[in-house]
Amino acid sequence: MTSLRGKTVRVAGAGVLGLSIAAELGRAGATVAVFDPSPGTSASSVAAGMLAPAFEAGLDAFSAPHLPLYRAARDMWPSFAARMGIVLDRSGALYVDDRQQVVADAFKLRGIAHEVRPEGVFTPEDLRIDPEQALARLRGVAIDHGVAFMDEPITAASPRSHTIAATGWSPVGWAPESAVVTGIKGQIIKTGAAPHEGPVLRRDAGYIAPAPGGALVGATMQPGVTDLAPDAAIYDLLARLLPAEMGAQAFKGQVRVGVRGATPDGLPLVGPSAAPRVWLAMGARRNGWLLAPLVAAMMRAYLAGDDTGPWTAMLDARRFTAKAEKSED
Ligand SMILES: Cc1cc2nc3c(=O)[nH]c(=O)nc-3n(C[C@H](O)[C@H](O)[C@H](O)COP(=O)(O)OP(=O)(O)OC[C@H]3O[C@@H](n4cnc5c(N)ncnc54)[C@H](O)[C@@H]3O)c2cc1C
């Protein structure tokens, strides 16, 4: 690993991407400070924690081309989790609704490992972590490597240090490429009414994932909505996902709300900005947890001047703005 000793880096955002990057850069010897005025509102802290190439890219045409990327990120998780002390749940995922043949056929077509069981279609390809435990570990490892934490925003780039925008769905003026990122509100409910262990249950309307003392049932996708107030959409989803009796109990659960950042092609912006010493790692849509080890490794390689790997062009942070400039010529 090339040393980053002598490099000074400021990271805006203490979600999974900012923390993973900070931990990896600190480990490589950089002097790192993470800035975030409100880490408790990050999408990372409300997510279900699924690392799910199969169910993210196996079923829908928009995401299918991203399967190799998602799998590459998933395959980085065992060593990343071991390094960071994150517990990895390998129980897989189980589709339990009526379209079992369709799901099995789609998995077969895309070469996704699966097994048709009496209770549904199971895949061992999807993993899971507990976001609360994982965020605490990432922060702890970052601190062990000397990373400093500031509870304020970054409002401008600096000529003296590298500055990384890991601000999720929030565009920042000092990283102009971030203007393409838009928000998608997501609501999820933590309930003790549907205790669940083992594989994540996948239904057509959403999922039921294990959580300490109960389950996480989610999640809504509300494009263009960025407020953090619970609304009726989560109760509509619950009604469709859970049997009526259990649903009524689950309504008493704790609704958690986050906003995902999304780009027009559904993939994050990772790499240099056109602005000097500015970098982006944001807009990971539904897959920020899945992609974190890969994004962190790419950022470390960028700053070290190493090979940034096969996903560099696909995730290039300038891919939308460069196109717009070209068409104006
Ligand atoms: C309900 C829900 C369920 C999800 N489930 C999953 C899942 O199962 N698996 C998965 O992979 N993904 C999931 N996601 C998506 C995932 O949560 C996101 O992709 C991921 O958390 C994005 O991480 P991030 O670090 O980019 O941004 P965030 O976690 O949003 O963090 C960004 C941080 O930047 C801070 N910030 C903003 N502006 C500034 C500034 N100027 N200076 C400093 N700090 C700033 C904010 O305060 C925030 O804390 C889910 C999302 C939601 C909402």
The ligand as an SDF file (V2000), in Angstrom:
LIG
                    3D

 53 58  0  0  0  0  0  0  0  0999 V2000
  -34.3780    3.8120    4.2600 C   0  0  0  0  0  0  0  0  0  0  0  0
  -33.0730    3.5360    3.5810 C   0  0  0  0  0  0  0  0  0  0  0  0
  -32.6190    2.2290    3.4810 C   0  0  0  0  0  0  0  0  0  0  0  0
  -31.3930    1.9610    2.8590 C   0  0  0  0  0  0  0  0  0  0  0  0
  -30.9390    0.6820    2.8090 N   0  0  0  0  0  0  0  0  0  0  0  0
  -29.7140    0.4210    2.2480 C   0  0  0  0  0  0  0  0  0  0  0  0
  -29.1790   -0.8900    2.2430 C   0  0  0  0  0  0  0  0  0  0  0  0
  -29.7990   -1.8100    2.7460 O   0  0  0  0  0  0  0  0  0  0  0  0
  -27.9740   -1.0980    1.6550 N   0  0  0  0  0  0  0  0  0  0  0  0
  -27.2290   -0.0790    1.0910 C   0  0  0  0  0  0  0  0  0  0  0  0
  -26.1360   -0.3250    0.5530 O   0  0  0  0  0  0  0  0  0  0  0  0
  -27.7220    1.1780    1.0950 N   0  0  0  0  0  0  0  0  0  0  0  0
  -28.9350    1.4430    1.6490 C   0  0  0  0  0  0  0  0  0  0  0  0
  -29.4400    2.7070    1.6400 N   0  0  0  0  0  0  0  0  0  0  0  0
  -28.6800    3.7380    0.9540 C   0  0  0  0  0  0  0  0  0  0  0  0
  -27.5320    4.1700    1.8140 C   0  0  0  0  0  0  0  0  0  0  0  0
  -28.0240    4.4910    3.0920 O   0  0  0  0  0  0  0  0  0  0  0  0
  -26.8470    5.3810    1.1810 C   0  0  0  0  0  0  0  0  0  0  0  0
  -26.4500    5.0990   -0.1460 O   0  0  0  0  0  0  0  0  0  0  0  0
  -25.5880    5.7060    1.9900 C   0  0  0  0  0  0  0  0  0  0  0  0
  -25.8940    5.7700    3.3540 O   0  0  0  0  0  0  0  0  0  0  0  0
  -24.9820    7.0100    1.5360 C   0  0  0  0  0  0  0  0  0  0  0  0
  -23.8960    7.2600    2.3850 O   0  0  0  0  0  0  0  0  0  0  0  0
  -23.1300    8.6200    2.2740 P   0  0  0  0  0  0  0  0  0  0  0  0
  -21.9940    8.5320    3.2210 O   0  0  0  0  0  0  0  0  0  0  0  0
  -22.8430    8.9030    0.8280 O   0  0  0  0  0  0  0  0  0  0  0  0
  -24.1870    9.7480    2.6910 O   0  0  0  0  0  0  0  0  0  0  0  0
  -24.9760    9.9970    4.0570 P   0  0  0  0  0  0  0  0  0  0  0  0
  -25.0430    8.7700    4.8670 O   0  0  0  0  0  0  0  0  0  0  0  0
  -26.2500   10.6710    3.7010 O   0  0  0  0  0  0  0  0  0  0  0  0
  -24.0380   11.0300    4.8310 O   0  0  0  0  0  0  0  0  0  0  0  0
  -23.7900   12.3120    4.3230 C   0  0  0  0  0  0  0  0  0  0  0  0
  -23.4040   13.2040    5.4820 C   0  0  0  0  0  0  0  0  0  0  0  0
  -22.9100   14.4330    4.9320 O   0  0  0  0  0  0  0  0  0  0  0  0
  -23.2230   15.4630    5.8380 C   0  0  0  0  0  0  0  0  0  0  0  0
  -23.0770   16.7480    5.1300 N   0  0  0  0  0  0  0  0  0  0  0  0
  -23.8870   17.3120    4.2030 C   0  0  0  0  0  0  0  0  0  0  0  0
  -23.3670   18.4730    3.7610 N   0  0  0  0  0  0  0  0  0  0  0  0
  -22.2030   18.6460    4.4270 C   0  0  0  0  0  0  0  0  0  0  0  0
  -21.1700   19.6470    4.3940 C   0  0  0  0  0  0  0  0  0  0  0  0
  -21.2090   20.7130    3.5880 N   0  0  0  0  0  0  0  0  0  0  0  0
  -20.0770   19.5190    5.2190 N   0  0  0  0  0  0  0  0  0  0  0  0
  -19.9720   18.4380    6.0460 C   0  0  0  0  0  0  0  0  0  0  0  0
  -20.9120   17.4540    6.1080 N   0  0  0  0  0  0  0  0  0  0  0  0
  -21.9910   17.5630    5.3030 C   0  0  0  0  0  0  0  0  0  0  0  0
  -24.6380   15.1350    6.3030 C   0  0  0  0  0  0  0  0  0  0  0  0
  -24.9220   15.7410    7.5670 O   0  0  0  0  0  0  0  0  0  0  0  0
  -24.5810   13.6050    6.3830 C   0  0  0  0  0  0  0  0  0  0  0  0
  -24.3310   13.1650    7.7160 O   0  0  0  0  0  0  0  0  0  0  0  0
  -30.6380    3.0170    2.2820 C   0  0  0  0  0  0  0  0  0  0  0  0
  -31.0970    4.3290    2.3960 C   0  0  0  0  0  0  0  0  0  0  0  0
  -32.2970    4.5940    3.0430 C   0  0  0  0  0  0  0  0  0  0  0  0
  -32.7450    6.0170    3.1780 C   0  0  0  0  0  0  0  0  0  0  0  0
  1  2  1  0
  2  3  1  0
  2 52  2  0
  3  4  2  0
  4  5  1  0
  4 50  1  0
  5  6  2  0
  6  7  1  0
  6 13  1  0
  7  8  2  0
  7  9  1  0
  9 10  1  0
 10 11  2  0
 10 12  1  0
 12 13  2  0
 13 14  1  0
 14 15  1  0
 14 50  1  0
 15 16  1  0
 16 17  1  0
 16 18  1  0
 18 19  1  0
 18 20  1  0
 20 21  1  0
 20 22  1  0
 22 23  1  0
 23 24  1  0
 24 25  2  0
 24 26  1  0
 24 27  1  0
 27 28  1  0
 28 29  2  0
 28 30  1  0
 28 31  1  0
 31 32  1  0
 32 33  1  0
 33 34  1  0
 33 48  1  0
 34 35  1  0
 35 36  1  0
 35 46  1  0
 36 37  1  0
 36 45  1  0
 37 38  2  0
 38 39  1  0
 39 40  1  0
 39 45  2  0
 40 41  1  0
 40 42  2  0
 42 43  1  0
 43 44  2  0
 44 45  1  0
 46 47  1  0
 46 48  1  0
 48 49  1  0
 50 51  2  0
 51 52  1  0
 52 53  1  0
M  END
$$$$
